[in-house]
Every structure is written in C-alpha cells, then in structure tokens.
C-alpha cells in the first residue's frame, strides 16, 4: 500500500500519494528553474500552486479522495512549462486527449475549450477597466465599447449608471490566471507568463 501525505498546495489541503508528490515536486522545481522572472519568481510560483489547487479540486470526485499520479500527470500536461519547453520526466502521458504537450488544453469532458469570463481589465483602463473588460469578453475593439458608453451617457445618462454598476459588480482581473480567462486563453504556464509583468501595475 502506497504511503499518503497531507500537503498544502495553493492555500488548500490535499491528501496525495507518495509517487504523485514526488512527481509534483520535481515538476515545481523544474518550473521554478525555468521561470526566469527574478524577484517575481515567488509570485509566479504562488500563482501556479493556486491554479494546481483549483484543478485538483475540480477534478476530484467524491470517489477519489487521494491525489494520484494520473491526476498529477494531467495537471502537468495541462499547465506545461513557462517557456513552452518539454516537461522534464514527461513519460508521454495521455488522458482525455492530452499527450503531455504543454500547448494542449486538457479537459474533463465538461469543457471543450477555455471559458471566457468577464473581468475588469486594469492593465488597459481609462477609469475603472469596465470598457476594456467588456471588449475582451465580447472580442471587439475597446473603442467601440467606449463610444457606446459615451452615447448612452449623452442620451439619457444610462451609460453612466451601467458603467457604475459594472464597476461595482465585476471583479478586476488581478492574477495571471484570471487574465487568461478574461482573454479566453487556456490557463497554461506559457499563457500565464504573458501577464506576469502586468500584475503589479
């Protein structure tokens, strides 16, 4: 019988078997060495661990209470390496269409593509980031959304009220994972790396 460990990942507690823990540890060490982000490395690793914890939580059913090697391999195949290089120790694992390629998006059958979510875009904001967030969500030019708000404001002040409500109700995209979802990108290490330099702005 395999030994199991209680570990904290991304602020959550998981029971993980010894083989899975060793594989995850070697992946995290390899990932850390490839980040090339200097003083931001800790922030990058915290972000990665939070994403791993999310995937573990989403993937585990009531019948599976222990994180095993197959789940760890699926997570590694989904996230990949920050520079898009080959994953060290990758044994060509494949499940649900994943083959260990960092460019592929592993899914559980519930989603065939990443889900685009509405956030306020604080990286390209003029006031609160509502217009740029809506532009990302609907995949249109931000200028179109801004003109629409101005027109609504000039013809009855609806634009101002709508903007204010969305500013209060819609969360800002702060982490790189949230920025990936805002742009409709798979939350992989390579995609998350695009947004690391903007997180503190």
N, C-alpha and C positions, 0 to 999 in steps of 0.2 A: 504494500500500500504506500502510495506517494505521500511524502510529508507536505503539509499545507502551512502557509504562513498568513498572518494577518498584516496587511500593509496599507499605508495611507498613500493614495495617489490623487493628486488634484483636489485635496481637501476632503476626500471621501475614503471610507474604509472598505477594503475588499479582502476576501479570502482567496488566495492564489496558490496553486500547487508549485512545487519547487522548480520543476522544469520550466514552467511558464515564467516564474520570477526571474530565473537565470537568463532566459531569452529576452525578457523585457529590459532587464538591467543592462545587458550587452548592447541592446538597441539604443537605450537612452545615453549610454556612454559614447557610442559611435556618433549619435546625433549631436551631442554636446561638442565633440571634437570637430564636427563639420559646420557648425553654425557660422563661425567667422564673424560674430556680431560684437565681439569685445565686451564692453561693460553691459551690453544689453542681453548677454547670454542667459543670465538668471531669469530675466523676464520672458525670454523665448522659451526656456525650459518649463517655467511655471505654466505658460500658455499651452504648451504641448501636453503636460500632465493633466491639465484641466480637460483638454479635448479627449485624451485617452480615457479619463474617468467617465466622461459623457458617453463614449462609445461602449464601454463596459456596461454601464447602467442600461443603455438602450438595448444592448444585445442579450443580456442575461434574462432568462425566463425564470419562472417560479421553480421549474425543474432543475435549472442549473444554478447552483449557489456558489460554485467554486470557479474562478477564472482558470481555464486550462490553456494548454499550449496552442490549440487550434484557434481559440479566440484571440490570443496574443498575436499569432501569425496574421490573422485577418486585419487586426488593428495596424500592425506594422506595414502590411501590404497597402492599406488604405492611405496611411499618412506618409510613408516614404521617407526620404532624406531631404534636408533643407536645400541642397544644391542639385537635387534630381539624380544623384549618382545611385549606383547599385547598392542595395541594402546589404551590409556585411552579414554573413551567415545565412543569407536567404536560400532556402532549400527548394525554391520554385513552388512554394505552397500555393494551392489554388482552391478557392471556395466561392461559390455563388458568382463565378465569372472572374474573380480576382486571380492573378497569377504571380503576385509578388512584385509587379511593376508599380513603381510609385506614381506613375501617371494615370493609373486606372482608379476608378472610384468604386470601391466595394460597397455593396448594399445588401440589405437583409431580405429583399423581396418586396418590402413595403414602399421603397423609393427606387425609381429607375434613374433619377438624376438629382443633383443637389437642389434643395428647396431655396428659392429666393425669398428673403424676409425683409420686411420694411423696418429700416432704422433711419435715424437722422445722421447725415454724413457731416461730421465735424471737421473733416480734412478739407472740404471744399465749400464751406459755408460762407454766407454773407451775413446772415443774422443768427439763425438757430440750426441751420443744416436741414430744414424740412424739405425745401425745394430740391436740393441735390440728392437727398434720400429718396424722394419720390421719383426723381429722374432715374436713379439706379434701379428702383423697383419695377418701373414700367419700361425701362430700357429706352428712354428717349433723351433728347438733348435737354440739359438743365435750363437753358434759356427759354424753352417752350413752357416749362412749368412756372418759371418766374414771371413771364409775360401773362400767363393765365391768372396767377395770383394778383398781379397789378390790375388787370382788367376787372376781376371780381371785386377788388377793393374800390376801384373808381366807380363802379356801377352798383352801389348798394352796400359797400363795406363788408360783404360776405367773405371776401378773401382774407381780410384781417382776422376775422373770427375763426375761420377754418384753419388758418396758419397757427393762431394761438392755441387752438385745441390740439392740433397735431404736435405742436412743440411740447405741450404738457404730456400728451398721451404716448407719443412714440419715443422709445428709448434711443439714445445715441449709440452708434457702433464704436465701442472703445477697444475691444480686443481684436487681434488679427483674425480670429475665428469668426467673430461677428461681422467683420468687414468682408470676409469671404462669402458669407451667407447673403450679405447685402448686395453683392455683385453677382450672386448666383453661381459662385465657384465652389467646387468640391473643397472641403476643409482638409487639404493635404498640407504637409510641411512645406512643399515647394510654393504653393499658393499663399500660405500664411506668411511666408518670408517676404512677399511683396509689400506687406503692410507694416512690418516691424518698425521701420524708420518713421512712420507717421503716428504711432500710438501715443507719443508724448506731446504731440502738438495740439 
